[in-house]
Amino acid sequence: MVNGEKRARSERSGYVRYGALRRFPQLMRAIRDRQHAQEHWRGEIEERRWLMLARVTPILVTTAVACVFIAAGAAGGFIDPDLFHQMALIREAIATGSLPRTDTFAYTSSVEPLVHHEWGMGVISYFVATTFGAAGLGLLRDGLACGIGLFCLLCARRRGADWPILWAVLPLPAFLMLIGITTVRAQMFTLLFLSMLLWFLELDRAGQRRWIGVWLVAFVVWVNIHAGFVVGIIAFGSHTLEEWLRGRPVLHLVALGLVLLALVGVNPYGFEYYAYLWHGLTMKRPLIAEWQSILHTWWGVVMLYAVSLLLVVYGVVRRGWSQAFGLLFLLAATYAAARHQRHLSIFAVAWVCCVPALLQGTPISRIFTRILAPERPALGVMAGVAAIAGVTVLLTSRPWAPVLPVNPDEHRSVRYPAGAVGYLETQDFRGKLVTPFIVGAYVSWKLHPAVQVSLDSRFEAAFDPELLAEHMRFENATEGWSEFLEKYPPDAILVDVERPDLGRADGTPELAACLPRRRLRHPCSRRERPPRRRPDGNAPRGNVPLNGVFRVFRVFRVFRVFRVFREVREVPRTWSVDITPYE
């Protein structure tokens, strides 16, 4: 009995051992499967982390670059002189019910009919300035800058440029583009529509046609904002020719090009706009700095321009003509930038849309890809820090508050006679006023219709080309400067204190003697009247008898008013902008 129980337990234990041995492979497989699952989960987590970094890092870097880009433009931001004659035009149109066809702002204008190609910009700026003030103008500039950057990135990415090569080369065109975004002006709309067009043309190369309807509307808007739409026609023609050379269908592009040429006539001036375009495009402007050759600008800009051209040559040599999409328009923009500094921003837009994709796949792009791969955790951390720093720089630069420079230390080339104009306004001055070329539009905006200026920045739209040369001889006090005052006799003169002959002892009497005595009027009346006298019989200080003797008061830090006026205080430094017109 006992032996039988022992035998049974022994058999059961053997079965257990045998069963455990039989289940051992299954357990091992379960363990291995669990290990594989854990490794797979870890791999999925790592892959998701990489994907998140690959998506977030470009956003952070782009944010940092955009903030620095806008802050750099805001650092030199000011109210552009052209803005004032554009707003003055719209104010006059609202008062009269139609756009003026003859000039009422300058007493030297002789161009008829008056075709103001920036009237649409005047509508936009007038609405923004009168509704939101100077902050609205600053935010408009920032929005346009962001739009330009967005369309450039979309075009470059569409052509195949990866993020590392974009991050590496973006500072180069961004610096060259600053000349076009430091202030609100119609050229910013040209850059916006140009970058939009280059993106649309890339969609066309991919076989998409839905962009055509949108572009027809955008082109009509562009035509009425700025004559820079001619650049868009050149870009469109270059793309059509390039597609034809590559053996691709171009009939729809030819038909669309003819429609665009016809749409140029959709403007308030009708077909007179075509004649104005020919006149404006063929006119030479050697006396205006931004229309001079790139060799006349800062040597650092010339070096950056040369480096950008070397990268173009490198990309074409490494990749070949077949991969150089948009090269024809880039060559045209290169020539335009070399001829005129003003077109550097157009060259920058064409460059950033074309060259990064051209450099993709070259040895230099592989180097940047290894260094600036978006999946690298360290780069993601650096991108986050850069984004925070960029936002901080943007906020401290106050891009929504453009400056109206009135003192020499506020801007190197533009200074507005805010104090002098305010004084003329308080004295109810009426008549013809000789103004510096750059500030004539500001005087018109503040004092029109009581005051007519000698010249403003409309230039070819309202004045003969010879007038600018005569006016600049007067401003710079070069030989024959008095002939301008004899040919266009004024009632008063607003002159910069940096005028060369003001430093000479006989300079101011000579300048004052050019004003005709018969035009002397008391600032508060159209009739001559004797000055107020003190009880002792002497004329009060700051006033002189109206007998043809002029006295120059050293009353403004930047500008002097040549006329019989009372003494006023110096212009204070201001960071606010008063754009209220003179009533």
Secondary structure, 3 states (H helix, E strand, C coil): CHHHHHHHHHHHHHHHHHHHHHHHHHHHHHHHHHHHHHHHHHHHHHHHHHHHHHHHHHHHHHHHHHHHHHHHHHHCCECCHHHHHHHHHHHHHHHHCCCCCCCCCECCCCCCCCCCCCHHHHHHHHHHHHHHHHHHHHHHHHHHHHHHHHHHHHHHHHCCCCHHHHHHHCHHHHHHHHHHCCCCCHHHHHHHHHHHHHHHHHHHHCCCCCHHHHHHHHHHHHHHHCCCHHHHHHHHHHHHHHHHHCCCCCHHHHHHHHHHHHHCCCCCCCCHHHHHHHHHHHCCCCCCHHHCCHHHCCHHHHHHHHHHHHHHHHHHHHHCHHHCCCHHHHHHHHHHHHHCHHHHHHHHHHHHHHHHHHHCCCHHHHHHHHHCCCCCHHHHHHHHHHHHHHHHHHHHHCCCCCECCCCCCCCCCCCCCHHHHHHHHHCCCCEEEECCHHHHHHHHHHHCCCEEECCCCCHHHCCCHHHHHHHHHHHCCCCCCHHHHHHCCCCEEEEECCCHHHHCCCHHHHHHHCCCHHHCCCCCCCCCCCCCCCCCCCCCCCCCCCCCCCCECCCCCCEEEECCCCCCCCCCCCCCCCCCCCC
